[in-house]
Amino acid sequence: MSTPTHDKLRLDPATVARARDLAARAGRPIVDLARSHTTVSVERAVLRLAGLTGADPDGTPWVNRLADAVRADLPEALAGGLAVPVWDALVRGEAEDLVTLAQKAAAGSVRFRHPTGADRRRAVAAARSQVGGGLAGIEQQRTERERLLELHGGPPRTPWIYLIVATGDIYEDIPQAQQAAREGADVIAVIRSTGQSLLDFVPEGATREGFAGTYATAENFRLMRAALDETSAELGRYVRLTNYASGLCMPEIAVLAGQQRLDMMLNDSMYGILFRDINPVRTFVDQRFSRQVHAHAGIIINTGEDNYLTTADAVEAAHTVTTSQLLNEYFAKEAGLEDWQLGLGHAFEIDPDLPDSFRLELAHALLARELFPDAPLKWMPPTRHMTGDVFRGHLLDGFFNLAGALTGQGILLVGMMTEAVVTPWLSDRDLALQNVRYVLDAAGALGEDFHPAPDGFIAERARQVLAESIDLLARIADDGLLDAIAEGTFGLMRRPADGGRGLDGVTRRSDDYVNPAIEALDARTSPAEVSR
């Protein structure tokens, strides 16, 4: 993805290097935490990788029923990983496949055990073989994406135009998504139904009800991907699909995304921690595993720094966005993601009545662009200061689009004049797409001509934000990221490490922990420290 804004702020390389070193110092204890713990969703994700699908007549997924049955028989099983007792039962002939095993376990006709010796070795080998096949299937989907990109080509310009479609009914979403692509959208985002983050299971099948979004399910993913493949062939350009891998089932949804060839996923632990009050430890453990899956699948992640600015002031808290971006870069690369997969988030949320607000926005956007020159940054439109005045809102979106063009953003979420006031009409979306197409086409390569004065307002503001970020990173490196989150450093939300939803589903790994998915994914991740 081209970035025409390199080195316009003349940032001191030593200062940038110090920021990354501090981010690595602050991030290492969290990585160590993730490597030494597991969660129920990580273990269920392993079962999904091995091919376990479906649900019982009440809608409870078989992965949940099987995981619950193992834990009921072996209360300490989570610490050792569920793979060994599950595949030990299969090797012993308790069932011919995982679905049957889950059904029998739910009926109470299977008992699980901790095998030893040769029995344990056979169980581990069987688990590795079956989970390895699931990872190979995800790799095949990645290869298919690459084939379709070669066949159809990609978006005609950058930034990519990213549009949200989510009615709650997947069968209504599909024609709207296809039409949005025809009108110029390069990425279709199907946002999740409100509250799905807090479900400790992934619903099964196609869904036709959802509040403020559509449920993330394997079948909904499959249906939308197939529809957009048809539209890609029609338009002669590959249309990307995104959804959300966050919440209590982050690892499982990441696996489903890889299996169904989604192209981007919203994936940031901080969103669940701050705005859904999910336990921080559980979420960081889930995040590392899900990002390893995304790396394997060739999926671009989108992070959620923009959310901080919906609760905190966008000028006073600008440095927290930069701080989080640097931490997210470290966590992502440690999990195996490459620069082209880092859709780091930020937002156009400064009060438009503030003098020089547009210059401040340019400073913040350009700082992000130059700190992460090879990343497809995701630039989010104004929401906090949208008032319902549609003319003012449409103008604000135009300024947002212009900032995106001037600063070489990678992914531009289409803003709508009624954003955050009412659910936008289809006509609002059409006008919004016209707005972004006009600005991007009219601006063209204007970013090449945009050179802020080296000692001017924009450059000075960018350096100030970076300096404040370094100060904050130094404090976090000394005091710990979990303590910083507990103190309300990000988004003014206080979330202690021993609180929040899902705490009972996280545990420290035992010395004999076995997880064939993590073994394989760790093997493909470079062991080098990410601290450029």
N, C-alpha and C positions, 0 to 999 in steps of 0.2 A: 504494500500500500504506500503510495508516494506521499512524501512529507516535505512540502516546499518551504519549510520555515526553520531549517536547521541553523543554529548558532546566530540567531538574530538578537538574542538577549545578551550574548557574550558572557554566559555564566562561567564562573571560575571553575575549571575542571577539578581542582583540589577540593573545592567546596562541595561539588556534586558527589565526588568520591567519598567525602566524609559523611554525607547524608546516607549514601548506600551502606557504608560500613556500620553506621549507627542502626540502620534498619535491620541489618543482618544480626547485630548484637541483640536488638530487641526481639527479633523473630526466632532466634535459635531455641530459647527455652520453650516456646510454643511448639516448635517442630519436635523437640524432644518429648514434650507432653503427648503430642499426637502419635508419635512412634511407640509410646509406652502404654497406650490405652486403646480400647476398642469400644464399640457401641452396638446396640441391637440393630441399628440400621446398617452399619457396616457389615455385620454378620448376615443379615437378610439379603444385602446386595450380593454377597457371595453366592447365595442360593439362586438368586435371579440370574447371575452370570452362568450358573450351571444349567439354566433352562427351566427353573421352576416358575410356572405361571398359573393363573386362574385363581378362583375364589370359591369358598363354600356357598351354600344356598343363602346365607345371610349377608354375603358380600365381603366377608373377612378373607383377605388374601391367604393362599396356602403357605406363602413364606412366613406370614405371621403365625399361622396355626402350628407350623412345624417348629419354628423357633421357640414359641411358647411351650410346646410339649417337651422339647429337649431341656429347657430351663426348669420345667416343673420336675422332671426326673433328676436333673443334675443342676442344683442351684448355682454351683460354681462354674458351670459350663461356659458362660460368656467369657470369663477370664482366659480360658484356654482356647477359645474359638469354637464355633459350632460345627466346623467342617469335620473334625475327627469323629465325634459321636454320630453325626448324620451318615457319613459314608461307611462307618463301621456297621451301621444297621443295614445299609444296602449290600455291603460285601457279605454279611451274614445271611443274606437272603430274606430279610424281613419284608422286602418289597422289591418289585422289579424296576421301579423308577422313583424319582423324587415326588411326583404327584401322588402316586399310590402310597408312598411312605407318609406323606403329609396327611392323607385321608385316614390312614390307619392310626397314625399318631393322634389325630384329633378325636378318633373314636376310642382311644385308650387301649388299643390292641398292640402297641409297640412299646417296648421299654429300651431306653438308651443307657449306654454305659461308657466308661473311659477305658478303651482297650489298651493293652500293653504288648510289648514284644512284637512278634510277627503280625499279630492282628492290627496293631497300631500302624505298622509300616504299610500294610495293604490298604488300610483306610486312607492314609495320607496320599499314597500313590493314586488311588482311585479319584480322590478329590482333586488332586492336581491335574489329572487328565481331563476330567469333565469341565472344570473351571477354565483350564487352558483352551478348551474348545470354544467356550463362550467368549473369551478374549479374542480368539481368532475370528469369530463372527463379527465382532466390533471392528476389527482391522479390515475385514472385507467390506464393511459399510464405508469405511474411510476411503478405501480404494475406489468404491463406486462413486463417491462424491468427486474424487479427483477425475474420474472418467467423464462425469457429467459436466464438470467445469471445463474440461478440455473440449467436450463436444459442443456445449452451448455458449461458453464464454461467461464472463462475469459482468458486474455492473459497468455502465458506460463512463462513470466518473467516481471520484471520491470528493467529499465523504459519501459513504453508502447511506441511502435513505431508508430509515428504520421506522416502521409503522406498526402500531398496536391494533390488533383485531381480537376482540374477546367479548362475545355476547352472552356466554354461559352455555350456549348450545353449539356443539361442534359442527352440527350440520348447517347451522346458520353462519358460523365462522368461515367455513370453507369457501362459499361463493364470494363473501366479502373480501377474504384474503386474496383470492384470485383476481378480483376486480382491482384491488389496491395495487397488486403487482402490475396489472395492465396500465395503471395510472402513474407508474414510476417508482413504486416501492421496491427496494432491493432486498430488504430483510423484513419478514413478517414475524411479529412477536405475538404469541398467544398467551396473554397473562393469565395467571392462575386465579381461580375462584378465591375470594377473600376467606381467610381462615384455613386454607389447605396447609399452610406452613405448620399448623398446630396439630394436624392429623398424624398419628403415629402408624399410619398405613397408607399405601397408595391405592386409591380406588381402581376397580377393574372395569374394563370395557369402555365403550363410547358413552359419553354423558351428555344430557340435554338440559341440565339445570345447573346453574352456578351463579353466585352473586358477584357482580363486578369482575367477572372473569370466568374462564372455563377450566374444569379440573384437568390437571396434568395426569394423564393415564397413558399406558402403552398404546392402546387402541386409538385414542385421540391423536397421539403423535403419529401413528401409522397413517391414519386417514388424511391428516393435513399434509404430511410429507408426500404422499401419493398425489394429492391434488396439486401441490405446488410443482411436482415433477411434470405433471401435464402442462401446467402453465409455463414452466421453463422451456419446454419444447415448443410451445406456441409462440413465445416471445423471442426465442433464440438467445436467452441469457438465464443463467442459473439463479433461481430465487432462493435465498437462504431462509431457514426457519429457526426461531428461537423460542425457548420457554424458560422455566425457572427451576434450578436445582438448588433449593434452599429449604429451610425448615427442618422438621424432625426426620424427614425421609430423604434428605439431601443425597446420600450415597446411592440409594435405590433409584431415584429419579435420574441421576447421572448415568447409571447403567442403562436404564430404559432409553435415554437420549442417544447413547451410543448404539444401541441395538436398532433403533428406528431412524438413524442418520439425521438427527438434528445437527445444526451447524453452529449454533451459539447457545449458551446457557447463562442466565443470570446466576452467578455463583460467588457469594460473598458471605462469610460467616457473620460479619458485623451486622448485616441487616437483621438476621434472625435473633442475634443477641440483643441488639438495641431496641428494635421495633416490634419483636414478637416475644421478647423475654424468654428466649430459649437458653438453657444453661451454656455458659461460655465454653467450658471444657468439652462438653459433648459436641458443640458446634465446630470447634477447631479440629477435633478428631475427624468428624464427618467431612469437613472441608478438605483436609489433606487427601483422604481417600477419593473423594469425588473429583478433585482436580487431577489426580493421577489417572482416573478413568477418562477425563476430558482430554488429557494429554495423549493418551493412547488412541482416542477416537478422532483426534484432529479437530476438536471442537474449540471455538473461540469462547472464552469466558467474558462476561461483563461483570464488573464489580459495582458496588453500591454507594460510593462516596457521595453521590448526589443527594442521598437521603439525609445526610447530616444537615444539609442546608435548608431542609424543610422545618427543622426545629431550632437550629442555631443561625445566628446572623452570618450571611455569606461573606462579609468583609472581615469581621472579627474572627470567624472560624475558618478562614481560607486555608490557614496553615494546617488545620486538622485534615483537610482533604488531601493536601500534598503528602502529609505524614502517612495517611492510610494508603495512598497510592504506592508509596515506597515500600511499605510493609507488604502490601498485596503483591507487588512485583517479587519480593523476596520469597514469600510463601508459594507463589505460583511457579517460579523457576525451580525451587527446591522440589516441587512435586512433578517436575518434568515438562511443564509448559514452556513454549518458546515465545520469543518476542511477538511474533505475528498472531499469537493466541491471547494476548493480554489486552482485552477491551477495558482498560481502566476508566472508571467513571468520574465525571465531574459535571457541574451544572451552571446554567445561566440564571442565578437566583438573587443577584444583587437588587436591592430596591431601586426601581427605575427613577424614583424621585431624588435619589442621592446625586449630588453634583459629580460629574465625571464617571457615572456608573458604567457607561459603555467602555471607557478606557480601562476601568478596573477589570471588567469582564475580559477584555482583550489580554490584559496582563496575566490573569489567572489561566486563561486558556492557552496562551503562548508558553507559559511556564510549564504546564503539563506536556505540551507538545515537545518542548526541547529537552525535558528531563527523560522522556520516553520516546525518542525519535522513531523507533521501529515498531511501536505498538499502535494498533488500531483504536485509538482513544474513543470512548463513547461519550458524546456531548449531549447533555440533557436540556430540554427547553424550560422556559419559565413556567412555574406553577404557583409558587408561594404568593406572588404579587399579581396574579390574574384576578381581576375584580368583577368580571361579568360584563364590562364594557368591551364588546366584541371588536370595535374598531381599534381601541388601544391595544387589546390583546393581539390582534392580527399584526399590528405594527411591532410590538415586542417580539413576536415570533420572527418577523422579518429581520430585526436586529440580531436575534439569536442565529438565524441562518447565515447572516453576513459574517458574524464572528467566527462561525464554523468554517466558512470559506477562507477568511483571512488568515486563520491560524492552523489550517491544514488538519482539521479533526478527521478521524477515520470513520466514525459511525454517528450519524446525525438523527436523533429521534425527532420525528415530526411533531412540532408543537401545534396545538389547536386553540383557537381564540376563546373557547369555552372551557378550556382545561381547568380542572380542580373546582369548577363551579357547578356544572351539570355533566351528565354523560353526553359526550359530543354526538351530534347527528351525523349521518353519512355525508350530508352536504358540507358540514364543518370539515370533515376529513378531505373532501374534494378541494375545498378552498385552501386548506393547509398544504396539500400536495402541490397545488398551483404556486403557492407562495415559495416553497422550498425549491421547486424546479426553476422558477423565475430567478431567484437570487443566485442559485448555484450556476445557472447558465449565463446570467448577466455578469457575474463576478469572474467566471472563467478561472484563469490562473492569476487572479489578482494577488494571491498570497505571495507570488514571486516579487511583486513590486512593493509589498508592505514591509518596511524596515523602520521599526521604532528607533528614535534617537537613542544612542548608547547611554546617555545620562538623563534621558527624559523620564516622564511620568511613568510610562508603561514598564520600562526596564527597571527603574528604581522600585516600583511596586513588586515586580516579580522577584527581585533580589531580597526584598523585605520578607515576603512570604516564605521564600526558601530558608532564610536565616531563622525565622520563627519556627519553621518545621524542624530544623536541626536542633534548636533548643529543646523542642518537645521530644524529639527522638532521643536526645541525650538523657532526659528525665526518665523516659520509658525504659531505656536500656539499663538504667540504674535501679529503678523501682519495680519494673516488670509490667508487661502489657496487661495482664489480668487486673492488676491494681489500678492501672490507668483507666480501664473500662469501668471498674467498680466506682471510680471517683467521678464519672460523668465527663470524661475528656472528649468523647466523640458524641456529637448530637445532643449533648446535655443530658444523656440518659445514664443512670447509675445501675450497673448490672454486676452484682458480686459473683465471684466464681463458684460459690457454694449455693447459689440460688438458681431460680429459673426452671422452666419446664424441661422435662426429659432427663433430669439429673439421675433418676433411678435406672436409666438405660445406658449408663457409661460406667466402665470399670477399668482398672489397671490390668494389663496383660500379665498372665503368669509366665513362669520360665519356660513352660512347654507349649506356649501359644503357637497355633498353626493357622495361617490364613493363606491359602494358595493364591488368591488374587493379589494380595499385598506382596507376596514373594515375587510373583511375576512382574508386577508393576514397579517394585523397587529395583528389580534387575535392569529394567530399561531406563531408569532415571540416572542421570549423571551424578556420581557421588560428590562432585566438586562443590565447594561452598559457593553460594551465589552472593558475592559481595564485590561487584566490580569497582 
